[in-house]
Amino acid sequence: MNYMPAESRYENMVYRRSGHSGLKLPAITLGLWYNFGGVDTLENGREMIRRAFDLGITHFDLANNYGPPPGSAEENFGRVLAEDLKPYRDELVISSKAGYYMWPGPYGEWGSRKYLVASCDQSLKRMGLDYLDIFYSHRPDPNTPLEETMGALDYIVRSGRALYAGISTYDPEQTRQAAAILRDLGTPCLIHQPRYNMFDRWIEDGLLDVLEQEGIGCIGFSPLCQGILTDKYLKDIPEESRAAKYDGAFHWGDSINQDRIEKVRKLNQLAQARGQSMAQMAIAWTLRHNTMTSALIGASRVSQIEEAVSALKNLQFDGGELQQIERILAA
Ligand SMILES: NC(=O)c1ccc[n+]([C@@H]2O[C@H](COP(=O)([O-])OP(=O)(O)OC[C@H]3O[C@@H](n4cnc5c(N)ncnc54)[C@H](OP(=O)(O)O)[C@@H]3O)[C@@H](O)[C@H]2O)c1
């Protein structure tokens, strides 16, 4: 059936400006790392993308390697775009990235101009797009001059392949240097995409300050620590969960251990006292910084997206609540 987006889609979403740029992003962004690949059900992915857009989520985050298999999330997103969202292209902010392994040989990963430009072209083709809104260097490359990687981002923007440039997982010093190079080239760095959640707070040690000083936005990925910061693992590991499906092993060193579950149990009580679910409080907590433009969530079903968007009804934390969270996390 033909898709008609909800007329109410802009009524409740919060939009925040990315750094000093002209671009506003929804406070909740949907990422397609998991659950949108060739191994997943396209119809479920389609429903999630449609529902997200109906709720005002205008920003969809992809990367060359999302799937599995790598590339298939972009292909599936391209399908949904062609069938459902094409008339609304100007209402969407679509991002992709290159940096991790994508194809064999010396030009299939990291940060050379050769790899980034070729990968960007492949992403455009897979999604059937004329241009991306944001193109990221997915990770810093210790063996390629930063000038080359940033020069490639500048070229990608100047050649019309993308409207804005971004960087992901660069440390504070690398970020400062990248920002200076991009500024000199005339393509300011729009946004940084680091991981940020209650169990991983590395960005509080300098990165947020650099972003504020440089006028760069921030989109924090995995605000739910891949699902650990929800109530889903409080009793056991449900069959239909990322932890069970991926053999109990999460990426990025995440693990479900007793210490974390105990903390989530206590945090969950605080969330309930605030009238929120655990997931909602975890998302709201990442958005408490002025520099935080958007929380970049993942989802396996429509209800998770609805729950995340409802987090925006209460983004305020009083001093006592923040202290309580600090105490629970430090225990
Ligand atoms: N730049 C980078 O290097 C990088 C790296 C990683 C991710 N990312 C981006 O960040 C996005 C989000 O990452 P993420 O998926 O790790 O984010 P996340 O929001 O921390 O975790 C999402 C997962 O948590 C579970 N979940 C979500 N809402 C829930 C709820 N209300 N109750 C219970 N469980 C819930 C779902 O897993 P199940 O239902 O399957 O258990 C869902 O897939 C990615 O799609 C990608 O775009 C970027």
The ligand as a Gaussian input file, in Angstrom:
#p B3LYP/6-31G(d) Opt

LIG

0 1
 N       30.234000       5.528000      14.364000
 C       30.381000       4.313000      14.836000
 O       31.501000       3.787000      14.947000
 C       29.157000       3.548000      15.272000
 C       29.290000       2.338000      15.982000
 C       28.119000       1.694000      16.409000
 C       26.868000       2.228000      16.118000
 N       26.778000       3.389000      15.400000
 C       25.460000       3.968000      15.048000
 O       24.647000       4.034000      16.208000
 C       23.408000       3.369000      15.951000
 C       22.829000       2.846000      17.234000
 O       23.703000       1.884000      17.824000
 P       23.101000       0.765000      18.764000
 O       22.168000      -0.083000      17.965000
 O       24.222000       0.124000      19.492000
 O       22.224000       1.700000      19.772000
 P       21.468000       1.446000      21.134000
 O       20.301000       2.373000      21.052000
 O       22.397000       1.563000      22.272000
 O       20.969000      -0.076000      21.104000
 C       19.901000      -0.447000      20.276000
 C       19.381000      -1.841000      20.651000
 O       18.889000      -1.852000      21.988000
 C       17.700000      -2.618000      22.063000
 N       16.616000      -1.708000      22.449000
 C       16.306000      -0.493000      21.922000
 N       15.257000       0.069000      22.560000
 C       14.881000      -0.803000      23.508000
 C       13.863000      -0.788000      24.493000
 N       13.027000       0.248000      24.612000
 N       13.760000      -1.846000      25.334000
 C       14.609000      -2.894000      25.221000
 N       15.600000      -2.977000      24.304000
 C       15.734000      -1.928000      23.448000
 C       17.468000      -3.197000      20.652000
 O       18.135000      -4.452000      20.551000
 P       17.368000      -5.879000      20.583000
 O       15.883000      -5.623000      20.664000
 O       17.779000      -6.563000      19.329000
 O       17.907000      -6.555000      21.796000
 C       18.193000      -2.197000      19.785000
 O       18.586000      -2.713000      18.537000
 C       23.779000       2.334000      14.902000
 O       22.639000       1.861000      14.176000
 C       24.716000       3.119000      14.035000
 O       23.982000       3.961000      13.167000
 C       27.898000       4.062000      15.002000

